[in-house]
Each structure stands twice: as C-alpha cells, then as structure tokens.
Amino acid sequence: VCDFTPLPLDAAQMRLARLFRLLRVVKLVRTIQGFESLVLLMTSIRASIGALFWSTTFLMVLQLLIALLINQLLTDYITDEREPKASRDEVYRMYGTTSRAM
C-alpha cells in the first residue's frame, strides 16, 4: 500500500535544508518589515480616494460658478460700443465664454 523506503539523504543534509528554508523565511520577514511604510502609504491613498473625488468635484463646480460670474460681469463691457474695439476683443478672447473664463 505505502512504501516507506528510506530517503537517500542523511540527517546533516536535512538539517542544512531546514536551515536554508529558515533563512528564506527570515529574509521574507525582513523584506515585509522594510515595506511597512509603503503599505501604510498605499492604505492611506486608498482610504482618501473618496475625499479626493469630492474635493475635486467641489473645486470644479466652484471654478465653473466663478467663470459664469466673470462672464456675466464682463458681458456689458464686451457689448459696449463706446469702449475701444481692441480692448473689448482682448477681454472677449480671455473671458468671453464660460470655458475661456475657466
């Protein structure tokens, strides 16, 4: 059923193999301890993605509202025929549309 024939390795070779296996485990533990700060950093980044999304969204909406306000405030100046055409064109080129004002 089961054949229990002795292995061709003696006890010294087995001890040496165990020692090498133990050294590999110790090396792995040292490597993991060396990356503790990296793991902490990656965990922090993953945890803050939601806050990053909402703060970016808030800032984009705020920038859009300010661009709309600038656009509305400068519309009278851009359409005023009494102002010099070159300066009105410059203001329109910089702030005339919402996308340009952003």
Salt bridges, closest charged atoms under 4 A:
ASP80 OD1 - ARG82 NE 3.24
GLU81 OE1 - ARG88 NH2 3.95
ASP89 OD1 - LYS85 NZ 3.20
GLU90 OE2 - ARG93 NH2 2.76
